Amino acid sequence: MSKQLLYKLAITSILWMVAIAYTNAQSLYWVGDGGSWNDASHWSATSGGSGGAGVPTTSNAAIFD
């Protein structure tokens, strides 16, 4: 394979990985008053929903509404 073809494949692969990571991001919503960030019962998958969705990681958007 030529260097140019390998370069194009590498760039295409990186773009696909970024696109996939972006589309898989999940928003988690804070529910309840006070509490610990690490308490999954304070995080919901929907705004105003019930807790238990898990604790946000670097791939999630943490929303306080």
MOPAC internal coordinates of N, CA, C and O (Angstrom, degrees):
PM7 1SCF
backbone

  N    0.0000 0     0.00 0     0.00 0    0    0    0
  C    1.4500 1     0.00 0     0.00 0    1    0    0
  C    1.5216 1   109.64 1     0.00 0    2    1    0
  O    1.2310 1   121.67 1   -34.08 1    3    2    1
  N    1.2960 1   114.42 1   145.92 1    3    2    1
  C    1.4560 1   118.62 1   178.99 1    5    3    2
  C    1.5293 1   110.37 1   -80.55 1    6    5    3
  O    1.2310 1   120.94 1   -20.85 1    7    6    5
  N    1.3173 1   115.80 1   159.15 1    7    6    5
  C    1.4619 1   120.92 1   178.80 1    9    7    6
  C    1.5216 1   111.01 1   -62.67 1   10    9    7
  O    1.2310 1   120.52 1   143.74 1   11   10    9
  N    1.3143 1   116.62 1   -36.26 1   11   10    9
  C    1.4634 1   120.54 1  -179.00 1   13   11   10
  C    1.5329 1   110.44 1   -65.35 1   14   13   11
  O    1.2310 1   120.17 1   138.58 1   15   14   13
  N    1.3142 1   117.27 1   -41.42 1   15   14   13
  C    1.4594 1   120.92 1   178.85 1   17   15   14
  C    1.5281 1   110.52 1   -66.42 1   18   17   15
  O    1.2310 1   120.08 1   137.35 1   19   18   17
  N    1.3207 1   117.45 1   -42.65 1   19   18   17
  C    1.4599 1   120.73 1   177.76 1   21   19   18
  C    1.5280 1   111.14 1   -62.04 1   22   21   19
  O    1.2310 1   120.37 1   140.12 1   23   22   21
  N    1.3110 1   116.89 1   -39.88 1   23   22   21
  C    1.4610 1   121.80 1   177.82 1   25   23   22
  C    1.5294 1   110.38 1   -61.79 1   26   25   23
  O    1.2310 1   120.31 1   134.33 1   27   26   25
  N    1.3213 1   117.02 1   -45.67 1   27   26   25
  C    1.4660 1   120.95 1   179.70 1   29   27   26
  C    1.5250 1   111.16 1   -63.91 1   30   29   27
  O    1.2310 1   120.21 1   139.58 1   31   30   29
  N    1.3229 1   117.21 1   -40.42 1   31   30   29
  C    1.4618 1   120.59 1   178.06 1   33   31   30
  C    1.5286 1   111.38 1   -64.69 1   34   33   31
  O    1.2310 1   120.53 1   139.71 1   35   34   33
  N    1.3151 1   116.59 1   -40.29 1   35   34   33
  C    1.4627 1   120.72 1   179.50 1   37   35   34
  C    1.5265 1   110.80 1   -64.65 1   38   37   35
  O    1.2310 1   120.15 1   134.07 1   39   38   37
  N    1.3118 1   117.31 1   -45.93 1   39   38   37
  C    1.4682 1   121.22 1   179.48 1   41   39   38
  C    1.5232 1   110.63 1   -63.11 1   42   41   39
  O    1.2310 1   120.19 1   136.04 1   43   42   41
  N    1.3111 1   117.24 1   -43.96 1   43   42   41
  C    1.4619 1   121.31 1   178.99 1   45   43   42
  C    1.5262 1   110.80 1   -62.03 1   46   45   43
  O    1.2310 1   120.13 1   137.60 1   47   46   45
  N    1.3128 1   117.36 1   -42.40 1   47   46   45
  C    1.4646 1   121.37 1   178.97 1   49   47   46
  C    1.5211 1   111.42 1   -62.65 1   50   49   47
  O    1.2310 1   120.45 1   136.44 1   51   50   49
  N    1.3086 1   116.75 1   -43.56 1   51   50   49
  C    1.4656 1   120.83 1   179.39 1   53   51   50
  C    1.5248 1   110.49 1   -63.03 1   54   53   51
  O    1.2310 1   120.20 1   135.93 1   55   54   53
  N    1.3141 1   117.23 1   -44.07 1   55   54   53
  C    1.4662 1   120.43 1   179.27 1   57   55   54
  C    1.5267 1   111.50 1   -62.17 1   58   57   55
  O    1.2310 1   119.96 1   139.70 1   59   58   57
  N    1.3207 1   117.68 1   -40.30 1   59   58   57
  C    1.4660 1   120.97 1   177.78 1   61   59   58
  C    1.5194 1   111.05 1   -64.54 1   62   61   59
  O    1.2310 1   119.93 1   138.31 1   63   62   61
  N    1.3253 1   117.74 1   -41.69 1   63   62   61
  C    1.4664 1   120.59 1   179.78 1   65   63   62
  C    1.5247 1   111.19 1   -63.56 1   66   65   63
  O    1.2310 1   120.42 1   138.87 1   67   66   65
  N    1.3194 1   116.81 1   -41.13 1   67   66   65
  C    1.4626 1   120.61 1   178.52 1   69   67   66
  C    1.5269 1   110.13 1   -65.00 1   70   69   67
  O    1.2310 1   120.27 1   136.72 1   71   70   69
  N    1.3132 1   117.09 1   -43.28 1   71   70   69
  C    1.4670 1   120.93 1  -179.98 1   73   71   70
  C    1.5250 1   111.03 1   -63.29 1   74   73   71
  O    1.2310 1   120.03 1   138.17 1   75   74   73
  N    1.3111 1   117.54 1   -41.83 1   75   74   73
  C    1.4664 1   121.20 1   179.81 1   77   75   74
  C    1.5236 1   110.29 1   -66.87 1   78   77   75
  O    1.2310 1   119.95 1   136.32 1   79   78   77
  N    1.3079 1   117.70 1   -43.68 1   79   78   77
  C    1.4624 1   120.85 1   179.16 1   81   79   78
  C    1.5228 1   110.85 1   -62.29 1   82   81   79
  O    1.2310 1   120.16 1   140.87 1   83   82   81
  N    1.3164 1   117.29 1   -39.13 1   83   82   81
  C    1.4584 1   121.29 1  -179.25 1   85   83   82
  C    1.5214 1   111.29 1   -66.92 1   86   85   83
  O    1.2310 1   119.72 1   139.52 1   87   86   85
  N    1.3109 1   118.13 1   -40.48 1   87   86   85
  C    1.4616 1   120.75 1  -177.27 1   89   87   86
  C    1.5209 1   112.26 1   -76.39 1   90   89   87
  O    1.2310 1   119.60 1   161.06 1   91   90   89
  N    1.3304 1   118.36 1   -18.94 1   91   90   89
  C    1.4595 1   121.26 1   179.93 1   93   91   90
  C    1.5232 1   113.05 1   -91.30 1   94   93   91
  O    1.2310 1   119.68 1   177.85 1   95   94   93
  N    1.3160 1   118.21 1    -2.15 1   95   94   93
  C    1.4576 1   120.75 1  -179.41 1   97   95   94
  C    1.5243 1   109.58 1   -65.87 1   98   97   95
  O    1.2310 1   120.72 1   -42.90 1   99   98   97
  N    1.3265 1   116.23 1   137.10 1   99   98   97
  C    1.4537 1   121.60 1  -179.64 1  101   99   98
  C    1.5180 1   108.90 1  -117.09 1  102  101   99
  O    1.2310 1   120.95 1   -41.78 1  103  102  101
  N    1.3107 1   115.79 1   138.22 1  103  102  101
  C    1.4541 1   120.81 1   174.41 1  105  103  102
  C    1.5192 1   108.91 1   -88.78 1  106  105  103
  O    1.2310 1   120.65 1   -43.72 1  107  106  105
  N    1.3262 1   116.36 1   136.28 1  107  106  105
  C    1.4593 1   121.78 1   174.38 1  109  107  106
  C    1.5192 1   108.16 1  -119.71 1  110  109  107
  O    1.2310 1   120.73 1   -40.99 1  111  110  109
  N    1.3182 1   116.21 1   139.01 1  111  110  109
  C    1.4595 1   122.89 1  -174.16 1  113  111  110
  C    1.5250 1   110.07 1  -111.52 1  114  113  111
  O    1.2310 1   120.65 1   -46.48 1  115  114  113
  N    1.3338 1   116.37 1   133.52 1  115  114  113
  C    1.4606 1   122.11 1   177.89 1  117  115  114
  C    1.5163 1   109.07 1   -72.78 1  118  117  115
  O    1.2310 1   120.31 1   -48.62 1  119  118  117
  N    1.3183 1   117.01 1   131.38 1  119  118  117
  C    1.4645 1   122.05 1   175.61 1  121  119  118
  C    1.5252 1   108.67 1  -125.37 1  122  121  119
  O    1.2310 1   120.77 1   -31.70 1  123  122  121
  N    1.2993 1   116.13 1   148.30 1  123  122  121
  C    1.4586 1   121.05 1  -179.09 1  125  123  122
  C    1.5162 1   110.56 1    91.40 1  126  125  123
  O    1.2310 1   121.50 1    -8.90 1  127  126  125
  N    1.3040 1   114.73 1   171.10 1  127  126  125
  C    1.4638 1   119.67 1  -179.38 1  129  127  126
  C    1.5219 1   109.76 1   -82.26 1  130  129  127
  O    1.2310 1   119.95 1    69.21 1  131  130  129
  N    1.3000 1   117.70 1  -110.79 1  131  130  129
  C    1.4584 1   121.25 1  -178.99 1  133  131  130
  C    1.5156 1   111.57 1   -76.92 1  134  133  131
  O    1.2310 1   121.31 1    -5.24 1  135  134  133
  N    1.2953 1   115.09 1   174.76 1  135  134  133
  C    1.4560 1   119.71 1   177.93 1  137  135  134
  C    1.5063 1   111.40 1   148.02 1  138  137  135
  O    1.2310 1   121.37 1     1.38 1  139  138  137
  N    1.2996 1   114.99 1  -178.62 1  139  138  137
  C    1.4549 1   121.85 1  -178.11 1  141  139  138
  C    1.5259 1   110.89 1   -91.93 1  142  141  139
  O    1.2310 1   121.17 1   -41.35 1  143  142  141
  N    1.3044 1   115.36 1   138.65 1  143  142  141
  C    1.4695 1   121.67 1   176.03 1  145  143  142
  C    1.5247 1   110.25 1   -54.79 1  146  145  143
  O    1.2310 1   120.08 1   143.55 1  147  146  145
  N    1.3092 1   117.45 1   -36.45 1  147  146  145
  C    1.4633 1   122.59 1  -175.01 1  149  147  146
  C    1.5240 1   113.99 1   -84.47 1  150  149  147
  O    1.2310 1   119.85 1  -172.30 1  151  150  149
  N    1.3164 1   117.88 1     7.70 1  151  150  149
  C    1.4604 1   122.04 1   179.00 1  153  151  150
  C    1.5273 1   108.99 1   -93.37 1  154  153  151
  O    1.2310 1   120.67 1   -71.15 1  155  154  153
  N    1.3199 1   116.32 1   108.85 1  155  154  153
  C    1.4712 1   121.24 1  -176.30 1  157  155  154
  C    1.5248 1   112.76 1   -60.34 1  158  157  155
  O    1.2310 1   120.07 1   157.46 1  159  158  157
  N    1.3321 1   117.48 1   -22.54 1  159  158  157
  C    1.4669 1   119.56 1  -179.24 1  161  159  158
  C    1.5267 1   112.17 1   -69.93 1  162  161  159
  O    1.2310 1   120.14 1   169.46 1  163  162  161
  N    1.3315 1   117.33 1   -10.54 1  163  162  161
  C    1.4677 1   121.17 1   178.02 1  165  163  162
  C    1.5262 1   112.78 1   -96.87 1  166  165  163
  O    1.2310 1   119.82 1  -174.55 1  167  166  165
  N    1.3165 1   117.96 1     5.45 1  167  166  165
  C    1.4606 1   120.49 1  -177.70 1  169  167  166
  C    1.5204 1   110.44 1  -121.68 1  170  169  167
  O    1.2310 1   121.29 1   -49.51 1  171  170  169
  N    1.3312 1   115.14 1   130.49 1  171  170  169
  C    1.4604 1   122.11 1  -178.76 1  173  171  170
  C    1.5246 1   110.01 1  -119.56 1  174  173  171
  O    1.2310 1   120.72 1   -28.08 1  175  174  173
  N    1.3160 1   116.23 1   151.92 1  175  174  173
  C    1.4664 1   120.85 1   177.00 1  177  175  174
  C    1.5275 1   111.70 1   -80.28 1  178  177  175
  O    1.2310 1   120.56 1   166.21 1  179  178  177
  N    1.3437 1   116.54 1   -13.79 1  179  178  177
  C    1.4619 1   120.83 1   179.41 1  181  179  178
  C    1.5196 1   109.92 1  -131.69 1  182  181  179
  O    1.2310 1   120.44 1   -27.11 1  183  182  181
  N    1.2999 1   116.76 1   152.89 1  183  182  181
  C    1.4576 1   121.58 1   178.53 1  185  183  182
  C    1.5238 1   109.46 1   -64.94 1  186  185  183
  O    1.2310 1   120.42 1   -55.82 1  187  186  185
  N    1.3225 1   116.80 1   124.18 1  187  186  185
  C    1.4531 1   121.44 1   179.90 1  189  187  186
  C    1.5156 1   114.16 1    78.71 1  190  189  187
  O    1.2310 1   120.09 1  -176.52 1  191  190  189
  N    1.3245 1   117.43 1     3.48 1  191  190  189
  C    1.4585 1   121.39 1  -178.76 1  193  191  190
  C    1.5178 1   112.25 1   -80.13 1  194  193  191
  O    1.2310 1   121.15 1     3.85 1  195  194  193
  N    1.3143 1   115.41 1  -176.15 1  195  194  193
  C    1.4602 1   119.83 1   179.31 1  197  195  194
  C    1.5248 1   109.88 1   -84.00 1  198  197  195
  O    1.2310 1   121.12 1   -27.64 1  199  198  197
  N    1.3300 1   115.46 1   152.36 1  199  198  197
  C    1.4538 1   121.27 1  -178.27 1  201  199  198
  C    1.5179 1   112.39 1   -72.73 1  202  201  199
  O    1.2310 1   121.58 1    -0.95 1  203  202  201
  N    1.3170 1   114.58 1   179.05 1  203  202  201
  C    1.4530 1   120.70 1   177.23 1  205  203  202
  C    1.5153 1   114.21 1   106.38 1  206  205  203
  O    1.2310 1   120.12 1  -170.79 1  207  206  205
  N    1.3263 1   117.37 1     9.21 1  207  206  205
  C    1.4670 1   120.35 1  -177.36 1  209  207  206
  C    1.5226 1   112.81 1   -80.09 1  210  209  207
  O    1.2310 1   120.13 1   173.15 1  211  210  209
  N    1.3155 1   117.36 1    -6.85 1  211  210  209
  C    1.4620 1   120.27 1  -178.81 1  213  211  210
  C    1.5147 1   110.98 1   107.13 1  214  213  211
  O    1.2310 1   121.17 1   -12.20 1  215  214  213
  N    1.2967 1   115.37 1   167.80 1  215  214  213
  C    1.4655 1   122.35 1  -178.37 1  217  215  214
  C    1.5312 1   108.83 1   -90.75 1  218  217  215
  O    1.2310 1   119.65 1   -44.30 1  219  218  217
  N    1.3407 1   118.28 1   135.70 1  219  218  217
  C    1.4663 1   120.28 1   179.74 1  221  219  218
  C    1.5295 1   112.39 1   -61.89 1  222  221  219
  O    1.2310 1   121.53 1   -34.59 1  223  222  221
  N    1.3090 1   114.67 1   145.41 1  223  222  221
  C    1.4591 1   121.87 1   174.02 1  225  223  222
  C    1.5233 1   107.84 1  -116.16 1  226  225  223
  O    1.2310 1   120.36 1     7.09 1  227  226  225
  N    1.3058 1   116.91 1  -172.91 1  227  226  225
  C    1.4631 1   120.34 1  -179.67 1  229  227  226
  C    1.5203 1   112.63 1   -66.73 1  230  229  227
  O    1.2310 1   119.77 1   164.00 1  231  230  229
  N    1.3287 1   118.05 1   -16.00 1  231  230  229
  C    1.4622 1   119.89 1   179.40 1  233  231  230
  C    1.5283 1   112.52 1   -94.21 1  234  233  231
  O    1.2310 1   119.91 1  -177.16 1  235  234  233
  N    1.3307 1   117.77 1     2.84 1  235  234  233
  C    1.4586 1   122.08 1   179.32 1  237  235  234
  C    1.5228 1   110.70 1  -108.20 1  238  237  235
  O    1.2310 1   121.61 1   -21.35 1  239  238  237
  N    1.3233 1   114.53 1   158.65 1  239  238  237
  C    1.4611 1   121.23 1   170.50 1  241  239  238
  C    1.5226 1   106.97 1  -102.02 1  242  241  239
  O    1.2310 1   120.11 1   -58.46 1  243  242  241
  N    1.3255 1   117.39 1   121.54 1  243  242  241
  C    1.4643 1   122.32 1   177.89 1  245  243  242
  C    1.5200 1   108.13 1   -92.76 1  246  245  243
  O    1.2310 1   120.76 1   -59.61 1  247  246  245
  N    1.3337 1   116.16 1   120.39 1  247  246  245
  C    1.4627 1   121.04 1  -175.06 1  249  247  246
  C    1.5231 1   109.31 1  -118.73 1  250  249  247
  O    1.2310 1   121.13 1   -49.35 1  251  250  249
  N    1.3197 1   115.44 1   130.65 1  251  250  249
  C    1.4631 1   122.36 1   176.62 1  253  251  250
  C    1.5214 1   106.89 1  -111.44 1  254  253  251
  O    1.2310 1   120.85 1   -73.34 1  255  254  253
  N    1.3372 1   115.99 1   106.66 1  255  254  253
  C    1.4749 1   118.60 1  -179.91 1  257  255  254
  C    1.5047 1   112.32 1  -127.30 1  258  257  255
  O    1.2310 1   120.10 1   180.00 1  259  258  257

